[in-house]
Amino acid sequence: MHQSPLAEHVGVEITGVQMSSLEDEALDALKQAVYQNGVAVLRDQELSPEQHIAFAKRWGGIDVNPFFPTNSGWPEIAEVRKAETQRVNIGGGWHTDHSYDEIPAMGSILVARELPPSGGDTLFSSAGAAYDSLSDGLKQTLDTLRAVHSADHIYQPGGFYSKTDQAEELTGQELSTRAVHPVVIRHPVTGRKLLYVNPGFTLHFEGWSREESLPLLAYLYEVASREEFQCRVQWQPGSVAIWDNRATWHLALNDYHGHRRVMHRITLTGDPIAA
């Protein structure tokens, strides 16, 4: 297994392994690479849907996303897709998956199935580097705060996607979501402090109004989305990305209008978030 950094603060590219036949020792090394770097990209993988599911089960539990359409033959796999005729993509803004759940998903395993001739890259940003860059005074303030997260404004009727050409694709519009998490969490494996708010699903600080919360949230979002804390994953046939939701944000670029893009995503079960 050979590892090459994608950027200074986040991301690693791994070559020399096949996920479908990874031995236990190599799987443990891959897990550590994801926990330490936030996201690992594996190239030249030959991974069938059945092998995708089997690999995820070896990693841990699988969470089925209630909002994305599933692949017809494999309910564990969500399809993140955009047709040639659609203008809006899924995940086109900075976010952290499932922060609206009381026990957020640990991460995801995303397999490229159909790619446009160019574009469709995914950006990742380091929540650890963002936190480290803050002043000691702001860190002390954030260490005392909790924030409210929800996906209702995204997926419910009248929410963001209901007004787009993705409306008919998504499911679970009747569901209501709400969770409260510390603004600063500690990674359960690395012990690193991480900034745990995101523009997609964080509504406000607990005990604060949204109006009071927005100026500080806007500043934290600006810090966490700085280019210096990012890496760019350029998708190729056979590419797989595994990321840690606790340690990263991500954003799917929507720069391939007129072309189809289909990704298979399995969501990995997480642990309770701790300050």
C-alpha positions as YAML, in Angstrom:
chain: A
units: angstrom
residues:
- id: 1
  name: MET
  ca: [0.00, 0.00, 0.00]
- id: 2
  name: HIS
  ca: [1.50, 3.31, -1.13]
- id: 3
  name: GLN
  ca: [0.19, 6.62, 0.22]
- id: 4
  name: SER
  ca: [0.63, 10.05, -1.40]
- id: 5
  name: PRO
  ca: [-0.75, 13.26, 0.17]
- id: 6
  name: LEU
  ca: [-3.37, 15.10, -1.89]
- id: 7
  name: ALA
  ca: [-2.80, 18.40, -0.07]
- id: 8
  name: GLU
  ca: [-1.08, 19.76, 3.02]
- id: 9
  name: HIS
  ca: [-3.99, 19.42, 5.45]
- id: 10
  name: VAL
  ca: [-6.39, 16.85, 4.04]
- id: 11
  name: GLY
  ca: [-6.52, 13.89, 1.70]
- id: 12
  name: VAL
  ca: [-4.35, 10.93, 0.71]
- id: 13
  name: GLU
  ca: [-4.23, 8.86, -2.47]
- id: 14
  name: ILE
  ca: [-3.64, 5.14, -2.04]
- id: 15
  name: THR
  ca: [-2.36, 2.79, -4.71]
- id: 16
  name: GLY
  ca: [-1.22, -0.79, -4.76]
- id: 17
  name: VAL
  ca: [-4.28, -2.41, -3.19]
- id: 18
  name: GLN
  ca: [-7.59, -3.88, -4.31]
- id: 19
  name: MET
  ca: [-10.44, -3.25, -1.88]
- id: 20
  name: SER
  ca: [-12.18, -6.47, -2.91]
- id: 21
  name: SER
  ca: [-9.33, -8.60, -1.54]
- id: 22
  name: LEU
  ca: [-7.89, -6.43, 1.24]
- id: 23
  name: GLU
  ca: [-6.48, -8.42, 4.15]
- id: 24
  name: ASP
  ca: [-7.29, -7.44, 7.74]
- id: 25
  name: GLU
  ca: [-3.93, -5.79, 8.40]
- id: 26
  name: ALA
  ca: [-4.21, -3.69, 5.24]
- id: 27
  name: LEU
  ca: [-7.81, -2.77, 6.10]
- id: 28
  name: ASP
  ca: [-6.65, -1.50, 9.48]
- id: 29
  name: ALA
  ca: [-3.97, 0.58, 7.76]
- id: 30
  name: LEU
  ca: [-6.59, 1.99, 5.37]
- id: 31
  name: LYS
  ca: [-8.84, 2.95, 8.28]
- id: 32
  name: GLN
  ca: [-5.96, 4.79, 9.94]
- id: 33
  name: ALA
  ca: [-5.22, 6.60, 6.68]
- id: 34
  name: VAL
  ca: [-8.83, 7.84, 6.54]
- id: 35
  name: TYR
  ca: [-8.87, 8.87, 10.21]
- id: 36
  name: GLN
  ca: [-5.55, 10.70, 9.94]
- id: 37
  name: ASN
  ca: [-6.16, 12.38, 6.55]
- id: 38
  name: GLY
  ca: [-9.93, 12.84, 6.47]
- id: 39
  name: VAL
  ca: [-10.36, 11.26, 3.03]
- id: 40
  name: ALA
  ca: [-8.57, 8.49, 1.14]
- id: 41
  name: VAL
  ca: [-8.86, 8.02, -2.62]
- id: 42
  name: LEU
  ca: [-8.17, 4.62, -4.13]
- id: 43
  name: ARG
  ca: [-7.58, 4.30, -7.86]
- id: 44
  name: ASP
  ca: [-8.06, 1.49, -10.37]
- id: 45
  name: GLN
  ca: [-10.53, -0.46, -8.27]
- id: 46
  name: GLU
  ca: [-12.63, -3.28, -9.69]
- id: 47
  name: LEU
  ca: [-15.51, -3.22, -7.24]
- id: 48
  name: SER
  ca: [-18.92, -4.71, -8.00]
- id: 49
  name: PRO
  ca: [-21.95, -3.56, -5.98]
- id: 50
  name: GLU
  ca: [-21.80, -6.81, -4.02]
- id: 51
  name: GLN
  ca: [-18.12, -6.24, -3.24]
- id: 52
  name: HIS
  ca: [-18.87, -2.61, -2.30]
- id: 53
  name: ILE
  ca: [-21.40, -3.82, 0.28]
- id: 54
  name: ALA
  ca: [-19.13, -6.59, 1.56]
- id: 55
  name: PHE
  ca: [-16.27, -4.14, 2.05]
- id: 56
  name: ALA
  ca: [-18.50, -1.69, 3.94]
- id: 57
  name: LYS
  ca: [-19.66, -4.48, 6.24]
- id: 58
  name: ARG
  ca: [-16.05, -5.36, 7.00]
- id: 59
  name: TRP
  ca: [-15.46, -1.72, 7.95]
- id: 60
  name: GLY
  ca: [-18.48, -1.60, 10.28]
- id: 61
  name: GLY
  ca: [-22.22, -0.99, 10.17]
- id: 62
  name: ILE
  ca: [-24.15, 0.46, 7.23]
- id: 63
  name: ASP
  ca: [-26.63, 3.34, 7.54]
- id: 64
  name: VAL
  ca: [-29.23, 3.53, 4.76]
- id: 65
  name: ASN
  ca: [-29.79, 7.15, 3.73]
- id: 66
  name: PRO
  ca: [-33.56, 7.83, 3.72]
- id: 67
  name: PHE
  ca: [-33.42, 10.67, 1.18]
- id: 68
  name: PHE
  ca: [-31.45, 9.36, -1.79]
- id: 69
  name: PRO
  ca: [-32.87, 6.86, -4.32]
- id: 70
  name: THR
  ca: [-31.34, 3.42, -3.84]
- id: 71
  name: ASN
  ca: [-29.85, 1.30, -6.57]
- id: 72
  name: SER
  ca: [-32.60, -1.08, -7.62]
- id: 73
  name: GLY
  ca: [-30.79, -4.28, -6.72]
- id: 74
  name: TRP
  ca: [-28.93, -3.19, -3.60]
- id: 75
  name: PRO
  ca: [-30.85, -1.23, -0.92]
- id: 76
  name: GLU
  ca: [-27.64, -0.51, 1.02]
- id: 77
  name: ILE
  ca: [-26.36, 1.58, -1.89]
- id: 78
  name: ALA
  ca: [-27.62, 5.13, -2.45]
- id: 79
  name: GLU
  ca: [-27.33, 6.56, -5.94]
- id: 80
  name: VAL
  ca: [-26.01, 10.10, -6.10]
- id: 81
  name: ARG
  ca: [-26.87, 11.01, -9.64]
- id: 82
  name: LYS
  ca: [-27.47, 13.84, -12.05]
- id: 83
  name: ALA
  ca: [-28.98, 13.29, -15.50]
- id: 84
  name: GLU
  ca: [-27.99, 15.02, -18.70]
- id: 85
  name: THR
  ca: [-31.14, 17.15, -18.51]
- id: 86
  name: GLN
  ca: [-30.81, 18.23, -14.88]
- id: 87
  name: ARG
  ca: [-29.19, 21.47, -13.71]
- id: 88
  name: VAL
  ca: [-28.99, 20.89, -9.95]
- id: 89
  name: ASN
  ca: [-26.72, 18.26, -8.39]
- id: 90
  name: ILE
  ca: [-26.74, 16.58, -5.00]
- id: 91
  name: GLY
  ca: [-24.26, 17.96, -2.46]
- id: 92
  name: GLY
  ca: [-23.45, 21.12, -4.38]
- id: 93
  name: GLY
  ca: [-22.70, 23.17, -1.25]
- id: 94
  name: TRP
  ca: [-20.29, 22.66, 1.63]
- id: 95
  name: HIS
  ca: [-21.69, 20.20, 4.15]
- id: 96
  name: THR
  ca: [-21.01, 17.30, 6.50]
- id: 97
  name: ASP
  ca: [-23.23, 14.28, 5.87]
- id: 98
  name: HIS
  ca: [-25.76, 13.30, 8.52]
- id: 99
  name: SER
  ca: [-24.86, 15.93, 11.13]
- id: 100
  name: TYR
  ca: [-28.65, 16.21, 11.54]
- id: 101
  name: ASP
  ca: [-28.76, 12.70, 13.09]
- id: 102
  name: GLU
  ca: [-28.39, 12.15, 16.83]
- id: 103
  name: ILE
  ca: [-25.64, 9.66, 16.01]
- id: 104
  name: PRO
  ca: [-24.14, 10.98, 12.75]
- id: 105
  name: ALA
  ca: [-22.72, 8.60, 10.18]
- id: 106
  name: MET
  ca: [-18.98, 8.06, 10.50]
- id: 107
  name: GLY
  ca: [-18.38, 8.51, 6.80]
- id: 108
  name: SER
  ca: [-19.01, 7.19, 3.32]
- id: 109
  name: ILE
  ca: [-17.57, 4.94, 0.64]
- id: 110
  name: LEU
  ca: [-18.27, 6.53, -2.76]
- id: 111
  name: VAL
  ca: [-17.67, 4.59, -5.97]
- id: 112
  name: ALA
  ca: [-17.60, 6.26, -9.38]
- id: 113
  name: ARG
  ca: [-19.95, 4.46, -11.80]
- id: 114
  name: GLU
  ca: [-20.68, 6.94, -14.62]
- id: 115
  name: LEU
  ca: [-18.60, 10.07, -15.09]
- id: 116
  name: PRO
  ca: [-18.84, 13.11, -17.34]
- id: 117
  name: PRO
  ca: [-15.98, 13.67, -19.82]
- id: 118
  name: SER
  ca: [-14.69, 16.43, -17.54]
- id: 119
  name: GLY
  ca: [-15.70, 18.15, -14.30]
- id: 120
  name: GLY
  ca: [-17.62, 16.71, -11.37]
- id: 121
  name: ASP
  ca: [-14.69, 16.84, -8.95]
- id: 122
  name: THR
  ca: [-15.30, 16.78, -5.18]
- id: 123
  name: LEU
  ca: [-13.65, 19.21, -2.78]
- id: 124
  name: PHE
  ca: [-12.83, 18.26, 0.80]
- id: 125
  name: SER
  ca: [-11.84, 20.57, 3.65]
- id: 126
  name: SER
  ca: [-10.17, 19.78, 6.98]
- id: 127
  name: ALA
  ca: [-12.25, 20.50, 10.09]
- id: 128
  name: GLY
  ca: [-9.14, 19.96, 12.19]
- id: 129
  name: ALA
  ca: [-7.00, 22.48, 10.33]
- id: 130
  name: ALA
  ca: [-9.86, 24.98, 10.50]
- id: 131
  name: TYR
  ca: [-10.12, 24.63, 14.27]
- id: 132
  name: ASP
  ca: [-6.34, 24.80, 14.74]
- id: 133
  name: SER
  ca: [-6.20, 28.12, 12.87]
- id: 134
  name: LEU
  ca: [-8.56, 29.91, 15.29]
- id: 135
  name: SER
  ca: [-7.40, 32.16, 18.11]
- id: 136
  name: ASP
  ca: [-7.16, 30.76, 21.63]
- id: 137
  name: GLY
  ca: [-9.94, 33.08, 22.78]
- id: 138
  name: LEU
  ca: [-12.35, 31.93, 20.09]
- id: 139
  name: LYS
  ca: [-11.44, 28.31, 20.75]
- id: 140
  name: GLN
  ca: [-12.34, 28.77, 24.42]
- id: 141
  name: THR
  ca: [-15.71, 30.24, 23.47]
- id: 142
  name: LEU
  ca: [-16.49, 27.52, 20.93]
- id: 143
  name: ASP
  ca: [-15.52, 24.79, 23.39]
- id: 144
  name: THR
  ca: [-18.52, 25.80, 25.53]
- id: 145
  name: LEU
  ca: [-21.10, 25.86, 22.70]
- id: 146
  name: ARG
  ca: [-23.47, 23.34, 21.15]
- id: 147
  name: ALA
  ca: [-25.28, 23.74, 17.83]
- id: 148
  name: VAL
  ca: [-28.61, 22.60, 16.41]
- id: 149
  name: HIS
  ca: [-28.58, 20.67, 13.13]
- id: 150
  name: SER
  ca: [-31.45, 19.71, 10.81]
- id: 151
  name: ALA
  ca: [-32.11, 18.66, 7.21]
- id: 152
  name: ASP
  ca: [-35.76, 19.72, 7.11]
- id: 153
  name: HIS
  ca: [-34.99, 22.90, 5.14]
- id: 154
  name: ILE
  ca: [-33.22, 20.77, 2.54]
- id: 155
  name: TYR
  ca: [-35.41, 17.70, 2.01]
- id: 156
  name: GLN
  ca: [-38.94, 18.45, 3.28]
- id: 157
  name: PRO
  ca: [-41.73, 19.85, 1.04]
- id: 158
  name: GLY
  ca: [-40.94, 23.51, 0.50]
- id: 159
  name: GLY
  ca: [-37.25, 22.84, 1.19]
- id: 160
  name: PHE
  ca: [-34.34, 23.51, -1.13]
- id: 161
  name: TYR
  ca: [-34.55, 20.40, -3.32]
- id: 162
  name: SER
  ca: [-38.34, 20.59, -3.69]
- id: 163
  name: LYS
  ca: [-37.81, 23.70, -5.83]
- id: 164
  name: THR
  ca: [-35.30, 22.07, -8.17]
- id: 165
  name: ASP
  ca: [-35.17, 19.42, -10.88]
- id: 166
  name: GLN
  ca: [-33.98, 16.92, -8.25]
- id: 167
  name: ALA
  ca: [-37.38, 16.98, -6.50]
- id: 168
  name: GLU
  ca: [-38.75, 13.81, -8.09]
- id: 169
  name: GLU
  ca: [-35.55, 11.87, -7.43]
- id: 170
  name: LEU
  ca: [-35.47, 12.19, -3.66]
- id: 171
  name: THR
  ca: [-37.43, 10.32, -0.99]
- id: 172
  name: GLY
  ca: [-38.16, 10.74, 2.73]
- id: 173
  name: GLN
  ca: [-39.71, 14.21, 2.44]
- id: 174
  name: GLU
  ca: [-42.06, 13.36, 5.33]
- id: 175
  name: LEU
  ca: [-39.18, 12.84, 7.76]
- id: 176
  name: SER
  ca: [-38.19, 15.42, 10.37]
- id: 177
  name: THR
  ca: [-34.63, 15.64, 11.63]
- id: 178
  name: ARG
  ca: [-33.01, 17.47, 14.54]
- id: 179
  name: ALA
  ca: [-29.86, 16.93, 16.58]
- id: 180
  name: VAL
  ca: [-27.74, 18.98, 18.96]
- id: 181
  name: HIS
  ca: [-23.96, 18.46, 18.96]
- id: 182
  name: PRO
  ca: [-20.92, 20.17, 20.50]
- id: 183
  name: VAL
  ca: [-19.43, 22.81, 18.20]
- id: 184
  name: VAL
  ca: [-15.99, 21.37, 18.91]
- id: 185
  name: ILE
  ca: [-15.66, 17.60, 19.03]
- id: 186
  name: ARG
  ca: [-12.73, 15.29, 19.64]
- id: 187
  name: HIS
  ca: [-12.02, 12.58, 17.09]
- id: 188
  name: PRO
  ca: [-12.53, 9.21, 18.82]
- id: 189
  name: VAL
  ca: [-9.44, 7.65, 17.20]
- id: 190
  name: THR
  ca: [-6.90, 10.43, 16.67]
- id: 191
  name: GLY
  ca: [-7.97, 12.62, 19.60]
- id: 192
  name: ARG
  ca: [-7.78, 15.73, 17.41]
- id: 193
  name: LYS
  ca: [-10.15, 18.62, 18.08]
- id: 194
  name: LEU
  ca: [-12.48, 19.29, 15.14]
- id: 195
  name: LEU
  ca: [-14.85, 22.11, 14.22]
- id: 196
  name: TYR
  ca: [-18.27, 20.47, 13.94]
- id: 197
  name: VAL
  ca: [-20.61, 22.94, 12.25]
- id: 198
  name: ASN
  ca: [-21.41, 23.13, 8.53]
- id: 199
  name: PRO
  ca: [-23.34, 25.42, 6.16]
- id: 200
  name: GLY
  ca: [-25.64, 22.66, 4.92]
- id: 201
  name: PHE
  ca: [-27.25, 21.53, 8.16]
- id: 202
  name: THR
  ca: [-26.27, 23.75, 11.12]
- id: 203
  name: LEU
  ca: [-29.13, 26.13, 12.06]
- id: 204
  name: HIS
  ca: [-27.95, 28.01, 15.15]
- id: 205
  name: PHE
  ca: [-26.15, 27.68, 18.46]
- id: 206
  name: GLU
  ca: [-28.13, 26.14, 21.29]
- id: 207
  name: GLY
  ca: [-29.71, 28.90, 23.38]
- id: 208
  name: TRP
  ca: [-28.99, 31.51, 20.69]
- id: 209
  name: SER
  ca: [-31.37, 32.80, 18.04]
- id: 210
  name: ARG
  ca: [-30.50, 32.22, 14.40]
- id: 211
  name: GLU
  ca: [-30.01, 35.96, 13.95]
- id: 212
  name: GLU
  ca: [-27.49, 36.00, 16.79]
- id: 213
  name: SER
  ca: [-25.77, 32.86, 15.52]
- id: 214
  name: LEU
  ca: [-25.31, 33.79, 11.86]
- id: 215
  name: PRO
  ca: [-22.38, 36.24, 12.16]
- id: 216
  name: LEU
  ca: [-20.20, 33.76, 14.09]
- id: 217
  name: LEU
  ca: [-21.30, 30.84, 11.94]
- id: 218
  name: ALA
  ca: [-20.51, 32.82, 8.79]
- id: 219
  name: TYR
  ca: [-17.00, 33.49, 10.07]
- id: 220
  name: LEU
  ca: [-16.44, 29.82, 10.93]
- id: 221
  name: TYR
  ca: [-17.71, 28.79, 7.50]
- id: 222
  name: GLU
  ca: [-15.33, 31.24, 5.83]
- id: 223
  name: VAL
  ca: [-12.40, 29.81, 7.78]
- id: 224
  name: ALA
  ca: [-13.28, 26.17, 7.18]
- id: 225
  name: SER
  ca: [-13.76, 26.66, 3.43]
- id: 226
  name: ARG
  ca: [-10.42, 28.39, 2.85]
- id: 227
  name: GLU
  ca: [-8.56, 26.94, -0.10]
- id: 228
  name: GLU
  ca: [-5.46, 26.31, 2.02]
- id: 229
  name: PHE
  ca: [-7.41, 23.69, 4.02]
- id: 230
  name: GLN
  ca: [-8.82, 21.91, 0.94]
- id: 231
  name: CYS
  ca: [-7.99, 19.11, -1.45]
- id: 232
  name: ARG
  ca: [-9.62, 18.29, -4.77]
- id: 233
  name: VAL
  ca: [-10.57, 14.74, -5.74]
- id: 234
  name: GLN
  ca: [-10.58, 14.28, -9.50]
- id: 235
  name: TRP
  ca: [-12.70, 11.30, -10.38]
- id: 236
  name: GLN
  ca: [-11.59, 8.65, -12.87]
- id: 237
  name: PRO
  ca: [-13.07, 5.29, -13.85]
- id: 238
  name: GLY
  ca: [-12.30, 2.89, -11.00]
- id: 239
  name: SER
  ca: [-11.97, 5.65, -8.37]
- id: 240
  name: VAL
  ca: [-13.27, 5.18, -4.83]
- id: 241
  name: ALA
  ca: [-13.24, 7.76, -2.03]
- id: 242
  name: ILE
  ca: [-13.64, 6.95, 1.66]
- id: 243
  name: TRP
  ca: [-14.08, 9.91, 3.97]
- id: 244
  name: ASP
  ca: [-14.58, 10.71, 7.64]
- id: 245
  name: ASN
  ca: [-17.57, 13.02, 8.24]
- id: 246
  name: ARG
  ca: [-16.21, 14.07, 11.62]
- id: 247
  name: ALA
  ca: [-12.96, 15.37, 10.19]
- id: 248
  name: THR
  ca: [-14.06, 16.92, 6.88]
- id: 249
  name: TRP
  ca: [-16.54, 18.95, 4.92]
- id: 250
  name: HIS
  ca: [-17.13, 18.20, 1.24]
- id: 251
  name: LEU
  ca: [-18.68, 19.81, -1.84]
- id: 252
  name: ALA
  ca: [-19.57, 18.23, -5.19]
- id: 253
  name: LEU
  ca: [-18.78, 20.61, -8.05]
- id: 254
  name: ASN
  ca: [-21.62, 21.11, -10.53]
- id: 255
  name: ASP
  ca: [-19.68, 21.97, -13.68]
- id: 256
  name: TYR
  ca: [-20.72, 19.26, -16.14]
- id: 257
  name: HIS
  ca: [-24.17, 20.32, -17.43]
- id: 258
  name: GLY
  ca: [-25.43, 18.18, -20.28]
- id: 259
  name: HIS
  ca: [-23.65, 15.05, -19.04]
- id: 260
  name: ARG
  ca: [-24.66, 12.21, -16.74]
- id: 261
  name: ARG
  ca: [-22.88, 11.43, -13.47]
- id: 262
  name: VAL
  ca: [-23.75, 8.45, -11.25]
- id: 263
  name: MET
  ca: [-22.00, 7.59, -7.98]
- id: 264
  name: HIS
  ca: [-22.74, 4.69, -5.63]
- id: 265
  name: ARG
  ca: [-22.56, 5.65, -1.97]
- id: 266
  name: ILE
  ca: [-22.63, 3.49, 1.14]
- id: 267
  name: THR
  ca: [-22.88, 5.35, 4.44]
- id: 268
  name: LEU
  ca: [-20.89, 3.98, 7.38]
- id: 269
  name: THR
  ca: [-22.40, 3.87, 10.87]
- id: 270
  name: GLY
  ca: [-20.89, 6.29, 13.37]
- id: 271
  name: ASP
  ca: [-20.56, 6.72, 17.12]
- id: 272
  name: PRO
  ca: [-22.09, 9.33, 19.43]
- id: 273
  name: ILE
  ca: [-20.40, 12.72, 18.99]
- id: 274
  name: ALA
  ca: [-18.36, 13.80, 22.02]
- id: 275
  name: ALA
  ca: [-16.89, 17.17, 23.01]
...
